[in-house]
Amino acid sequence: MSTNIKELAKNYEPYITDMRREFHMHPETSLHEERTAARVAEELEKMGIPLVRIAGTGVLGTIHGKFPGKTIALRADMDALEITEKTDLPFKSKNDGVMHACGHDSHTAMLLGGAKILNEIKDQLHGTVKLIFQPAEEVAQGAKRMIAEGAMEGVDEIFGMHVMGDLPAGKIALHTGPLMAAVDMFKLTIKGKGGHGSMPNYGVDAVVAASAVVMNLQTIASRESSPMEPVVVSVGKFVSGTRFNILADEAVLEGTVRCFSHQVRRQIPEAMERIAKSTAASYRAEAELEYTLLTAPLINVESSVVRARKSVAAILSEDAAVDVVPTTGGEDFSEYMTNVPGVFAFVGICNEEKDTCYSIHHPKFTVDEDMLKIGAALHAQYAWDFLNES
């Protein structure tokens, strides 16, 4: 059957490529994927695949195998970014200032291709395939909305993938354990007392207090957590003051936290609040913390990775599956994996001859389209291997 899936993917290659180019020409930002979702629904309807529209601009399709069995979910994200495209592609973005610079056009097309393959062989499937076309990955809201509206009900395992411009075309990267970091956001408001810059003793300088907070927050990584557990605390925004000779009465810090452990993630907000409040107090100021949990760490299950390697070998070769170093980037695919086991793979698209080696979110980002059929085949092969393994 592996050969059949590979051949079916090859047969559908023109379709997958055309869909990717169409999505690329009409990118839509997070929570505004109306056209994209409508086209996905239209294509599933053409295939005779039952679907529901959920989570605003999400689409959930279901392929029922002929025989009873487990349920596997396959996921693609659909949203684009607010980036002005700088390519010369004949199918470049028609929406000014919006671009598929993260490959979600490819993800959507590959899952549609996978749906065509699985729909064609459904009489040989033992179980059910759920097709999750998700909005709003870039703002870490889509997966949570899909889950809240029932996309994962009855699902036993989930599989997903992401194209990567720093990975050679023809390679699929897999990693057991933590692959991508938890992504959280914080806002600290430091409140002092205004006054004249020439007489700081009569006020409480929020700039000085906030500066000390910025420095002390780094002890979360160096002294609060194990040196064996990577943690990143970055303050990306510091806003304070109105004039060169006026003491600022307030400072606002905004930043991000990354880590790979659920336990470490639970500990950080308490540590951050304690450090900020006590540091501010030492300067006679006050601190208030707003901490937002965005996405959980993405942790691949070993048994799923083993299965995925076999799936890669079936459609490519054993040496096509390579390991990869975990990244502190985040993916809300992790939210699905807080409910069920699964695996997330990186699909290499870097081809120097085709100029497709740009990192995600780059204004010249594009993919080696020869990999689109591979992604579609991998969706189908993994679903087949999971459902029919026993």
ABEGO torsion letter per residue (X at the ends): XAAAAAAAAAAAAAAAAAAAAAAAABBBBBGAAAAAAAAAAAAAAAAGBBBBBBGGABBBBBBBBABBEBBBBBBBBABBBBBBBABABAABBABBGBBBAAGAAAAAAAAAAAAAAAAAAAAABBEBBBBBBBBGAAAGAAAAAAAAAGAABGBABBBBBBBBAABBBGBBBBBBEBABBBBBBBBBBBBBBBEBAABAAABBBAAAAAAAAAAAAAAAAAAABBAABBBBBBBABBBBEABAABBBABBBBBBBBBBABAAAAAAAAAAAAAAAAAAAAAAGBBBBBBBBBABBBBBBBAAAAAAAAAAAAAABBAAABBBBBBBABBBAAAAAAAABBEBBBBBBABBAAAGAABBBGBAABBBBAAAAAAAAAAAAAAAAAAAAAX
